[in-house]
């Protein structure tokens, strides 16, 4: 049972870390597109942007509904990043502690 819990722990921590990395890439890429450093006419840039949007939009959409419009500034990636950090720091360790005791 401990090996299953350890494997679950590894997978969840890895996926949360990967999600944080994707959020950082998403934010930096949106800034680069907004300031015309890269353009979406490039097929590679367009592909990366679409892939990131398909992965992250289902997570960002509920946050955007709650946060008021800031006039062109999208704070939802930062809010999602902070939620992931809170989950990694407080909620997930408490759940894993309870699983290891059972």
Jmol script that loads the backbone (N, CA, C; Angstrom):
load data "model"
ATOM      1  N   UNK A   1       0.826  -1.199   0.000  1.00  0.00           N
ATOM      2  CA  UNK A   1       0.000   0.000   0.000  1.00  0.00           C
ATOM      3  C   UNK A   1       0.863   1.252   0.000  1.00  0.00           C
ATOM      4  N   UNK A   2       2.001   1.217   0.700  1.00  0.00           N
ATOM      5  CA  UNK A   2       2.862   2.393   0.742  1.00  0.00           C
ATOM      6  C   UNK A   2       3.445   2.730  -0.620  1.00  0.00           C
ATOM      7  N   UNK A   3       3.708   1.717  -1.445  1.00  0.00           N
ATOM      8  CA  UNK A   3       4.258   2.004  -2.765  1.00  0.00           C
ATOM      9  C   UNK A   3       3.226   2.683  -3.650  1.00  0.00           C
ATOM     10  N   UNK A   4       1.966   2.316  -3.489  1.00  0.00           N
ATOM     11  CA  UNK A   4       0.910   2.966  -4.269  1.00  0.00           C
ATOM     12  C   UNK A   4       0.773   4.421  -3.847  1.00  0.00           C
ATOM     13  N   UNK A   5       0.821   4.668  -2.550  1.00  0.00           N
ATOM     14  CA  UNK A   5       0.730   6.041  -2.043  1.00  0.00           C
ATOM     15  C   UNK A   5       1.943   6.851  -2.500  1.00  0.00           C
ATOM     16  N   UNK A   6       3.122   6.244  -2.484  1.00  0.00           N
ATOM     17  CA  UNK A   6       4.327   6.943  -2.926  1.00  0.00           C
ATOM     18  C   UNK A   6       4.260   7.252  -4.427  1.00  0.00           C
ATOM     19  N   UNK A   7       3.748   6.315  -5.203  1.00  0.00           N
ATOM     20  CA  UNK A   7       3.594   6.547  -6.632  1.00  0.00           C
ATOM     21  C   UNK A   7       2.563   7.642  -6.894  1.00  0.00           C
ATOM     22  N   UNK A   8       1.465   7.609  -6.191  1.00  0.00           N
ATOM     23  CA  UNK A   8       0.446   8.647  -6.318  1.00  0.00           C
ATOM     24  C   UNK A   8       1.019  10.007  -5.930  1.00  0.00           C
ATOM     25  N   UNK A   9       1.801  10.035  -4.882  1.00  0.00           N
ATOM     26  CA  UNK A   9       2.445  11.272  -4.445  1.00  0.00           C
ATOM     27  C   UNK A   9       3.355  11.822  -5.535  1.00  0.00           C
ATOM     28  N   UNK A  10       4.167  10.977  -6.122  1.00  0.00           N
ATOM     29  CA  UNK A  10       5.085  11.393  -7.176  1.00  0.00           C
ATOM     30  C   UNK A  10       4.327  11.940  -8.384  1.00  0.00           C
ATOM     31  N   UNK A  11       3.291  11.237  -8.811  1.00  0.00           N
ATOM     32  CA  UNK A  11       2.544  11.639 -10.001  1.00  0.00           C
ATOM     33  C   UNK A  11       1.844  12.972  -9.775  1.00  0.00           C
ATOM     34  N   UNK A  12       1.213  13.143  -8.626  1.00  0.00           N
ATOM     35  CA  UNK A  12       0.483  14.388  -8.365  1.00  0.00           C
ATOM     36  C   UNK A  12       1.445  15.563  -8.259  1.00  0.00           C
ATOM     37  N   UNK A  13       2.544  15.403  -7.552  1.00  0.00           N
ATOM     38  CA  UNK A  13       3.527  16.484  -7.429  1.00  0.00           C
ATOM     39  C   UNK A  13       4.121  16.822  -8.795  1.00  0.00           C
ATOM     40  N   UNK A  14       4.404  15.806  -9.594  1.00  0.00           N
ATOM     41  CA  UNK A  14       4.941  16.031 -10.939  1.00  0.00           C
ATOM     42  C   UNK A  14       3.942  16.783 -11.807  1.00  0.00           C
ATOM     43  N   UNK A  15       2.679  16.365 -11.780  1.00  0.00           N
ATOM     44  CA  UNK A  15       1.669  17.023 -12.610  1.00  0.00           C
ATOM     45  C   UNK A  15       1.414  18.461 -12.168  1.00  0.00           C
ATOM     46  N   UNK A  16       1.405  18.726 -10.868  1.00  0.00           N
ATOM     47  CA  UNK A  16       1.227  20.096 -10.392  1.00  0.00           C
ATOM     48  C   UNK A  16       2.423  20.965 -10.784  1.00  0.00           C
ATOM     49  N   UNK A  17       3.619  20.424 -10.721  1.00  0.00           N
ATOM     50  CA  UNK A  17       4.799  21.161 -11.158  1.00  0.00           C
ATOM     51  C   UNK A  17       4.779  21.434 -12.649  1.00  0.00           C
ATOM     52  N   UNK A  18       4.350  20.455 -13.423  1.00  0.00           N
ATOM     53  CA  UNK A  18       4.232  20.630 -14.873  1.00  0.00           C
ATOM     54  C   UNK A  18       3.177  21.683 -15.199  1.00  0.00           C
ATOM     55  N   UNK A  19       2.088  21.692 -14.460  1.00  0.00           N
ATOM     56  CA  UNK A  19       1.048  22.694 -14.671  1.00  0.00           C
ATOM     57  C   UNK A  19       1.560  24.096 -14.352  1.00  0.00           C
ATOM     58  N   UNK A  20       2.358  24.230 -13.309  1.00  0.00           N
ATOM     59  CA  UNK A  20       2.947  25.538 -13.001  1.00  0.00           C
ATOM     60  C   UNK A  20       3.878  25.989 -14.119  1.00  0.00           C
ATOM     61  N   UNK A  21       4.681  25.083 -14.645  1.00  0.00           N
ATOM     62  CA  UNK A  21       5.581  25.416 -15.742  1.00  0.00           C
ATOM     63  C   UNK A  21       4.796  25.838 -16.987  1.00  0.00           C
ATOM     64  N   UNK A  22       3.719  25.127 -17.295  1.00  0.00           N
ATOM     65  CA  UNK A  22       2.892  25.495 -18.445  1.00  0.00           C
ATOM     66  C   UNK A  22       2.253  26.865 -18.263  1.00  0.00           C
ATOM     67  N   UNK A  23       1.858  27.192 -17.044  1.00  0.00           N
ATOM     68  CA  UNK A  23       1.297  28.519 -16.776  1.00  0.00           C
ATOM     69  C   UNK A  23       2.330  29.618 -17.001  1.00  0.00           C
ATOM     70  N   UNK A  24       3.563  29.372 -16.596  1.00  0.00           N
ATOM     71  CA  UNK A  24       4.619  30.363 -16.801  1.00  0.00           C
ATOM     72  C   UNK A  24       4.869  30.554 -18.296  1.00  0.00           C
ATOM     73  N   UNK A  25       4.954  29.462 -19.041  1.00  0.00           N
ATOM     74  CA  UNK A  25       5.166  29.547 -20.485  1.00  0.00           C
ATOM     75  C   UNK A  25       3.987  30.263 -21.145  1.00  0.00           C
ATOM     76  N   UNK A  26       2.776  29.976 -20.703  1.00  0.00           N
ATOM     77  CA  UNK A  26       1.571  30.615 -21.244  1.00  0.00           C
ATOM     78  C   UNK A  26       1.608  32.126 -21.022  1.00  0.00           C
ATOM     79  N   UNK A  27       1.973  32.541 -19.808  1.00  0.00           N
ATOM     80  CA  UNK A  27       2.015  33.976 -19.499  1.00  0.00           C
ATOM     81  C   UNK A  27       3.109  34.681 -20.300  1.00  0.00           C
ATOM     82  N   UNK A  28       4.297  34.103 -20.347  1.00  0.00           N
ATOM     83  CA  UNK A  28       5.401  34.726 -21.087  1.00  0.00           C
ATOM     84  C   UNK A  28       5.071  34.787 -22.575  1.00  0.00           C
ATOM     85  N   UNK A  29       4.487  33.728 -23.091  1.00  0.00           N
ATOM     86  CA  UNK A  29       4.146  33.723 -24.510  1.00  0.00           C
ATOM     87  C   UNK A  29       3.070  34.764 -24.828  1.00  0.00           C
ATOM     88  N   UNK A  30       2.114  34.936 -23.938  1.00  0.00           N
ATOM     89  CA  UNK A  30       1.089  35.956 -24.193  1.00  0.00           C
ATOM     90  C   UNK A  30       1.696  37.356 -24.171  1.00  0.00           C
ATOM     91  N   UNK A  31       2.671  37.585 -23.318  1.00  0.00           N
ATOM     92  CA  UNK A  31       3.360  38.886 -23.304  1.00  0.00           C
ATOM     93  C   UNK A  31       4.158  39.085 -24.596  1.00  0.00           C
ATOM     94  N   UNK A  32       4.856  38.049 -25.035  1.00  0.00           N
ATOM     95  CA  UNK A  32       5.644  38.154 -26.263  1.00  0.00           C
ATOM     96  C   UNK A  32       4.752  38.412 -27.473  1.00  0.00           C
ATOM     97  N   UNK A  33       3.584  37.802 -27.492  1.00  0.00           N
ATOM     98  CA  UNK A  33       2.646  38.045 -28.588  1.00  0.00           C
ATOM     99  C   UNK A  33       2.070  39.450 -28.486  1.00  0.00           C
ATOM    100  N   UNK A  34       1.741  39.890 -27.283  1.00  0.00           N
ATOM    101  CA  UNK A  34       1.153  41.223 -27.097  1.00  0.00           C
ATOM    102  C   UNK A  34       2.114  42.334 -27.490  1.00  0.00           C
ATOM    103  N   UNK A  35       3.413  42.146 -27.247  1.00  0.00           N
ATOM    104  CA  UNK A  35       4.405  43.168 -27.572  1.00  0.00           C
ATOM    105  C   UNK A  35       5.058  42.947 -28.932  1.00  0.00           C
ATOM    106  N   UNK A  36       4.483  42.077 -29.747  1.00  0.00           N
ATOM    107  CA  UNK A  36       4.942  41.789 -31.112  1.00  0.00           C
ATOM    108  C   UNK A  36       6.397  41.325 -31.182  1.00  0.00           C
ATOM    109  N   UNK A  37       6.839  40.618 -30.178  1.00  0.00           N
ATOM    110  CA  UNK A  37       8.164  40.003 -30.237  1.00  0.00           C
ATOM    111  C   UNK A  37       8.085  38.751 -31.098  1.00  0.00           C
ATOM    112  N   UNK A  38       7.026  37.988 -30.911  1.00  0.00           N
ATOM    113  CA  UNK A  38       6.732  36.854 -31.795  1.00  0.00           C
ATOM    114  C   UNK A  38       5.321  37.074 -32.327  1.00  0.00           C
ATOM    115  N   UNK A  39       5.061  36.520 -33.501  1.00  0.00           N
ATOM    116  CA  UNK A  39       3.714  36.671 -34.048  1.00  0.00           C
ATOM    117  C   UNK A  39       3.099  35.311 -34.290  1.00  0.00           C
ATOM    118  N   UNK A  40       1.798  35.314 -34.367  1.00  0.00           N
ATOM    119  CA  UNK A  40       1.081  34.054 -34.522  1.00  0.00           C
ATOM    120  C   UNK A  40       1.011  33.595 -35.969  1.00  0.00           C
ATOM    121  N   UNK A  41       1.648  34.322 -36.884  1.00  0.00           N
ATOM    122  CA  UNK A  41       1.736  33.856 -38.273  1.00  0.00           C
ATOM    123  C   UNK A  41       2.726  32.702 -38.402  1.00  0.00           C
ATOM    124  N   UNK A  42       3.628  32.599 -37.451  1.00  0.00           N
ATOM    125  CA  UNK A  42       4.558  31.480 -37.421  1.00  0.00           C
ATOM    126  C   UNK A  42       3.788  30.240 -36.958  1.00  0.00           C
ATOM    127  N   UNK A  43       3.889  29.159 -37.718  1.00  0.00           N
ATOM    128  CA  UNK A  43       3.087  27.969 -37.405  1.00  0.00           C
ATOM    129  C   UNK A  43       3.504  27.326 -36.077  1.00  0.00           C
ATOM    130  N   UNK A  44       4.787  27.375 -35.724  1.00  0.00           N
ATOM    131  CA  UNK A  44       5.237  26.810 -34.451  1.00  0.00           C
ATOM    132  C   UNK A  44       4.660  27.593 -33.281  1.00  0.00           C
ATOM    133  N   UNK A  45       4.725  28.915 -33.360  1.00  0.00           N
ATOM    134  CA  UNK A  45       4.193  29.769 -32.294  1.00  0.00           C
ATOM    135  C   UNK A  45       2.691  29.552 -32.158  1.00  0.00           C
ATOM    136  N   UNK A  46       1.996  29.500 -33.283  1.00  0.00           N
ATOM    137  CA  UNK A  46       0.553  29.288 -33.273  1.00  0.00           C
ATOM    138  C   UNK A  46       0.204  27.929 -32.679  1.00  0.00           C
ATOM    139  N   UNK A  47       0.988  26.907 -32.997  1.00  0.00           N
ATOM    140  CA  UNK A  47       0.743  25.571 -32.454  1.00  0.00           C
ATOM    141  C   UNK A  47       0.955  25.509 -30.954  1.00  0.00           C
ATOM    142  N   UNK A  48       2.035  26.136 -30.491  1.00  0.00           N
ATOM    143  CA  UNK A  48       2.298  26.156 -29.048  1.00  0.00           C
ATOM    144  C   UNK A  48       1.202  26.923 -28.327  1.00  0.00           C
ATOM    145  N   UNK A  49       0.798  28.053 -28.883  1.00  0.00           N
ATOM    146  CA  UNK A  49      -0.248  28.859 -28.260  1.00  0.00           C
ATOM    147  C   UNK A  49      -1.569  28.088 -28.185  1.00  0.00           C
ATOM    148  N   UNK A  50      -1.953  27.440 -29.250  1.00  0.00           N
ATOM    149  CA  UNK A  50      -3.202  26.677 -29.261  1.00  0.00           C
ATOM    150  C   UNK A  50      -3.150  25.511 -28.283  1.00  0.00           C
ATOM    151  N   UNK A  51      -2.014  24.837 -28.223  1.00  0.00           N
ATOM    152  CA  UNK A  51      -1.874  23.713 -27.295  1.00  0.00           C
ATOM    153  C   UNK A  51      -1.999  24.181 -25.853  1.00  0.00           C
ATOM    154  N   UNK A  52      -1.314  25.268 -25.519  1.00  0.00           N
ATOM    155  CA  UNK A  52      -1.397  25.795 -24.165  1.00  0.00           C
ATOM    156  C   UNK A  52      -2.811  26.253 -23.831  1.00  0.00           C
ATOM    157  N   UNK A  53      -3.482  26.878 -24.787  1.00  0.00           N
ATOM    158  CA  UNK A  53      -4.860  27.310 -24.555  1.00  0.00           C
ATOM    159  C   UNK A  53      -5.780  26.122 -24.324  1.00  0.00           C
ATOM    160  N   UNK A  54      -5.609  25.066 -25.080  1.00  0.00           N
ATOM    161  CA  UNK A  54      -6.465  23.884 -24.914  1.00  0.00           C
ATOM    162  C   UNK A  54      -6.244  23.209 -23.569  1.00  0.00           C
ATOM    163  N   UNK A  55      -5.020  23.261 -23.079  1.00  0.00           N
ATOM    164  CA  UNK A  55      -4.726  22.648 -21.785  1.00  0.00           C
ATOM    165  C   UNK A  55      -5.191  23.528 -20.640  1.00  0.00           C
ATOM    166  N   UNK A  56      -4.943  24.831 -20.731  1.00  0.00           N
ATOM    167  CA  UNK A  56      -5.146  25.712 -19.581  1.00  0.00           C
ATOM    168  C   UNK A  56      -6.491  26.415 -19.530  1.00  0.00           C
ATOM    169  N   UNK A  57      -7.138  26.620 -20.669  1.00  0.00           N
ATOM    170  CA  UNK A  57      -8.403  27.355 -20.669  1.00  0.00           C
ATOM    171  C   UNK A  57      -9.486  26.723 -19.789  1.00  0.00           C
ATOM    172  N   UNK A  58      -9.642  25.394 -19.763  1.00  0.00           N
ATOM    173  CA  UNK A  58     -10.659  24.835 -18.854  1.00  0.00           C
ATOM    174  C   UNK A  58     -10.378  25.141 -17.379  1.00  0.00           C
ATOM    175  N   UNK A  59      -9.133  25.351 -17.034  1.00  0.00           N
ATOM    176  CA  UNK A  59      -8.793  25.704 -15.652  1.00  0.00           C
ATOM    177  C   UNK A  59      -8.911  27.196 -15.397  1.00  0.00           C
ATOM    178  N   UNK A  60      -8.643  28.005 -16.414  1.00  0.00           N
ATOM    179  CA  UNK A  60      -8.665  29.457 -16.247  1.00  0.00           C
ATOM    180  C   UNK A  60     -10.065  30.053 -16.387  1.00  0.00           C
ATOM    181  N   UNK A  61     -10.940  29.427 -17.143  1.00  0.00           N
ATOM    182  CA  UNK A  61     -12.271  29.972 -17.406  1.00  0.00           C
ATOM    183  C   UNK A  61     -13.092  30.198 -16.129  1.00  0.00           C
ATOM    184  N   UNK A  62     -13.150  29.250 -15.189  1.00  0.00           N
ATOM    185  CA  UNK A  62     -13.921  29.524 -13.962  1.00  0.00           C
ATOM    186  C   UNK A  62     -13.335  30.664 -13.131  1.00  0.00           C
ATOM    187  N   UNK A  63     -12.025  30.807 -13.158  1.00  0.00           N
ATOM    188  CA  UNK A  63     -11.383  31.899 -12.414  1.00  0.00           C
ATOM    189  C   UNK A  63     -11.720  33.232 -13.064  1.00  0.00           C
ATOM    190  N   UNK A  64     -11.751  33.269 -14.380  1.00  0.00           N
ATOM    191  CA  UNK A  64     -12.084  34.509 -15.101  1.00  0.00           C
ATOM    192  C   UNK A  64     -13.521  34.943 -14.834  1.00  0.00           C
ATOM    193  N   UNK A  65     -14.408  33.978 -14.580  1.00  0.00           N
ATOM    194  CA  UNK A  65     -15.793  34.332 -14.268  1.00  0.00           C
ATOM    195  C   UNK A  65     -15.901  35.021 -12.915  1.00  0.00           C
ATOM    196  N   UNK A  66     -15.018  34.670 -11.989  1.00  0.00           N
ATOM    197  CA  UNK A  66     -15.078  35.220 -10.630  1.00  0.00           C
ATOM    198  C   UNK A  66     -14.338  36.551 -10.528  1.00  0.00           C
ATOM    199  N   UNK A  67     -13.178  36.642 -11.168  1.00  0.00           N
ATOM    200  CA  UNK A  67     -12.360  37.850 -11.079  1.00  0.00           C
ATOM    201  C   UNK A  67     -12.954  38.930 -11.982  1.00  0.00           C
ATOM    202  N   UNK A  68     -13.090  40.157 -11.489  1.00  0.00           N
ATOM    203  CA  UNK A  68     -13.626  41.225 -12.341  1.00  0.00           C
ATOM    204  C   UNK A  68     -12.637  41.592 -13.450  1.00  0.00           C
ATOM    205  N   UNK A  69     -13.151  42.147 -14.532  1.00  0.00           N
ATOM    206  CA  UNK A  69     -12.330  42.563 -15.668  1.00  0.00           C
ATOM    207  C   UNK A  69     -11.423  43.720 -15.246  1.00  0.00           C
ATOM    208  N   UNK A  70     -10.139  43.593 -15.527  1.00  0.00           N
ATOM    209  CA  UNK A  70      -9.158  44.601 -15.118  1.00  0.00           C
ATOM    210  C   UNK A  70      -8.731  45.471 -16.300  1.00  0.00           C
ATOM    211  N   UNK A  71      -9.488  45.497 -17.356  1.00  0.00           N
ATOM    212  CA  UNK A  71      -9.169  46.355 -18.490  1.00  0.00           C
ATOM    213  C   UNK A  71      -7.990  45.877 -19.309  1.00  0.00           C
ATOM    214  N   UNK A  72      -8.009  44.645 -19.719  1.00  0.00           N
ATOM    215  CA  UNK A  72      -6.947  44.124 -20.571  1.00  0.00           C
ATOM    216  C   UNK A  72      -5.870  43.348 -19.834  1.00  0.00           C
ATOM    217  N   UNK A  73      -5.884  43.379 -18.522  1.00  0.00           N
ATOM    218  CA  UNK A  73      -4.906  42.620 -17.742  1.00  0.00           C
ATOM    219  C   UNK A  73      -5.586  41.357 -17.236  1.00  0.00           C
ATOM    220  N   UNK A  74      -5.032  40.212 -17.606  1.00  0.00           N
ATOM    221  CA  UNK A  74      -5.600  38.928 -17.212  1.00  0.00           C
ATOM    222  C   UNK A  74      -4.837  38.403 -15.995  1.00  0.00           C
ATOM    223  N   UNK A  75      -5.498  38.400 -14.856  1.00  0.00           N
ATOM    224  CA  UNK A  75      -4.867  37.931 -13.620  1.00  0.00           C
ATOM    225  C   UNK A  75      -5.151  36.458 -13.335  1.00  0.00           C
ATOM    226  N   UNK A  76      -5.951  35.818 -14.167  1.00  0.00           N
ATOM    227  CA  UNK A  76      -6.324  34.431 -13.895  1.00  0.00           C
ATOM    228  C   UNK A  76      -5.139  33.457 -13.888  1.00  0.00           C
ATOM    229  N   UNK A  77      -4.112  33.591 -14.753  1.00  0.00           N
ATOM    230  CA  UNK A  77      -2.973  32.669 -14.627  1.00  0.00           C
ATOM    231  C   UNK A  77      -2.243  32.822 -13.288  1.00  0.00           C
ATOM    232  N   UNK A  78      -2.137  34.056 -12.799  1.00  0.00           N
ATOM    233  CA  UNK A  78      -1.470  34.256 -11.512  1.00  0.00           C
ATOM    234  C   UNK A  78      -2.299  33.667 -10.376  1.00  0.00           C
ATOM    235  N   UNK A  79      -3.615  33.813 -10.442  1.00  0.00           N
ATOM    236  CA  UNK A  79      -4.484  33.250  -9.407  1.00  0.00           C
ATOM    237  C   UNK A  79      -4.400  31.725  -9.432  1.00  0.00           C
ATOM    238  N   UNK A  80      -4.426  31.130 -10.620  1.00  0.00           N
ATOM    239  CA  UNK A  80      -4.303  29.676 -10.731  1.00  0.00           C
ATOM    240  C   UNK A  80      -2.944  29.202 -10.217  1.00  0.00           C
ATOM    241  N   UNK A  81      -1.890  29.946 -10.523  1.00  0.00           N
ATOM    242  CA  UNK A  81      -0.560  29.593 -10.041  1.00  0.00           C
ATOM    243  C   UNK A  81      -0.539  29.606  -8.508  1.00  0.00           C
ATOM    244  N   UNK A  82      -1.119  30.636  -7.906  1.00  0.00           N
ATOM    245  CA  UNK A  82      -1.167  30.718  -6.445  1.00  0.00           C
ATOM    246  C   UNK A  82      -2.009  29.601  -5.849  1.00  0.00           C
ATOM    247  N   UNK A  83      -3.093  29.233  -6.499  1.00  0.00           N
ATOM    248  CA  UNK A  83      -3.902  28.112  -6.022  1.00  0.00           C
ATOM    249  C   UNK A  83      -3.116  26.802  -6.062  1.00  0.00           C
ATOM    250  N   UNK A  84      -2.348  26.597  -7.108  1.00  0.00           N
ATOM    251  CA  UNK A  84      -1.529  25.387  -7.204  1.00  0.00           C
ATOM    252  C   UNK A  84      -0.478  25.366  -6.098  1.00  0.00           C
ATOM    253  N   UNK A  85       0.145  26.511  -5.847  1.00  0.00           N
ATOM    254  CA  UNK A  85       1.141  26.587  -4.781  1.00  0.00           C
ATOM    255  C   UNK A  85       0.496  26.301  -3.427  1.00  0.00           C
ATOM    256  N   UNK A  86      -0.690  26.826  -3.187  1.00  0.00           N
ATOM    257  CA  UNK A  86      -1.392  26.555  -1.929  1.00  0.00           C
ATOM    258  C   UNK A  86      -1.739  25.073  -1.803  1.00  0.00           C
ATOM    259  N   UNK A  87      -2.167  24.474  -2.898  1.00  0.00           N
ATOM    260  CA  UNK A  87      -2.472  23.045  -2.866  1.00  0.00           C
ATOM    261  C   UNK A  87      -1.215  22.244  -2.567  1.00  0.00           C
ATOM    262  N   UNK A  88      -0.110  22.584  -3.231  1.00  0.00           N
ATOM    263  CA  UNK A  88       1.145  21.864  -3.007  1.00  0.00           C
ATOM    264  C   UNK A  88       1.678  22.059  -1.597  1.00  0.00           C
ATOM    265  N   UNK A  89       1.486  23.234  -1.047  1.00  0.00           N
ATOM    266  CA  UNK A  89       2.094  23.544   0.240  1.00  0.00           C
ATOM    267  C   UNK A  89       1.262  23.098   1.433  1.00  0.00           C
ATOM    268  N   UNK A  90      -0.051  23.202   1.337  1.00  0.00           N
ATOM    269  CA  UNK A  90      -0.880  22.970   2.518  1.00  0.00           C
ATOM    270  C   UNK A  90      -1.862  21.816   2.370  1.00  0.00           C
ATOM    271  N   UNK A  91      -2.653  21.843   1.324  1.00  0.00           N
ATOM    272  CA  UNK A  91      -3.721  20.862   1.188  1.00  0.00           C
ATOM    273  C   UNK A  91      -3.192  19.467   0.869  1.00  0.00           C
ATOM    274  N   UNK A  92      -2.339  19.363  -0.115  1.00  0.00           N
ATOM    275  CA  UNK A  92      -1.839  18.053  -0.529  1.00  0.00           C
ATOM    276  C   UNK A  92      -1.023  17.348   0.558  1.00  0.00           C
ATOM    277  N   UNK A  93      -0.113  18.037   1.265  1.00  0.00           N
ATOM    278  CA  UNK A  93       0.591  17.334   2.346  1.00  0.00           C
ATOM    279  C   UNK A  93      -0.346  16.815   3.440  1.00  0.00           C
ATOM    280  N   UNK A  94      -1.410  17.553   3.737  1.00  0.00           N
ATOM    281  CA  UNK A  94      -2.364  17.084   4.741  1.00  0.00           C
ATOM    282  C   UNK A  94      -3.091  15.828   4.262  1.00  0.00           C
ATOM    283  N   UNK A  95      -3.457  15.798   2.984  1.00  0.00           N
ATOM    284  CA  UNK A  95      -4.121  14.616   2.431  1.00  0.00           C
ATOM    285  C   UNK A  95      -3.169  13.423   2.447  1.00  0.00           C
ATOM    286  N   UNK A  96      -1.924  13.638   2.062  1.00  0.00           N
ATOM    287  CA  UNK A  96      -0.952  12.537   2.046  1.00  0.00           C
ATOM    288  C   UNK A  96      -0.655  12.034   3.460  1.00  0.00           C
ATOM    289  N   UNK A  97      -0.643  12.922   4.431  1.00  0.00           N
ATOM    290  CA  UNK A  97      -0.446  12.507   5.815  1.00  0.00           C
ATOM    291  C   UNK A  97      -1.585  11.594   6.261  1.00  0.00           C
ATOM    292  N   UNK A  98      -2.810  11.957   5.893  1.00  0.00           N
ATOM    293  CA  UNK A  98      -3.960  11.138   6.254  1.00  0.00           C
ATOM    294  C   UNK A  98      -3.932   9.797   5.538  1.00  0.00           C
ATOM    295  N   UNK A  99      -3.501   9.776   4.281  1.00  0.00           N
ATOM    296  CA  UNK A  99      -3.414   8.510   3.549  1.00  0.00           C
ATOM    297  C   UNK A  99      -2.345   7.600   4.116  1.00  0.00           C
ATOM    298  N   UNK A 100      -1.251   8.153   4.569  1.00  0.00           N
ATOM    299  CA  UNK A 100      -0.179   7.311   5.095  1.00  0.00           C
ATOM    300  C   UNK A 100      -0.528   6.757   6.472  1.00  0.00           C
ATOM    301  N   UNK A 101      -1.425   7.413   7.195  1.00  0.00           N
ATOM    302  CA  UNK A 101      -1.838   6.911   8.494  1.00  0.00           C
ATOM    303  C   UNK A 101      -2.838   5.765   8.372  1.00  0.00           C
ATOM    304  N   UNK A 102      -3.592   5.743   7.293  1.00  0.00           N
ATOM    305  CA  UNK A 102      -4.641   4.723   7.139  1.00  0.00           C
ATOM    306  C   UNK A 102      -4.064   3.374   6.828  1.00  0.00           C
TER     307      UNK A 102
END
end "model"
wireframe off; spacefill off
backbone 0.3
color backbone group
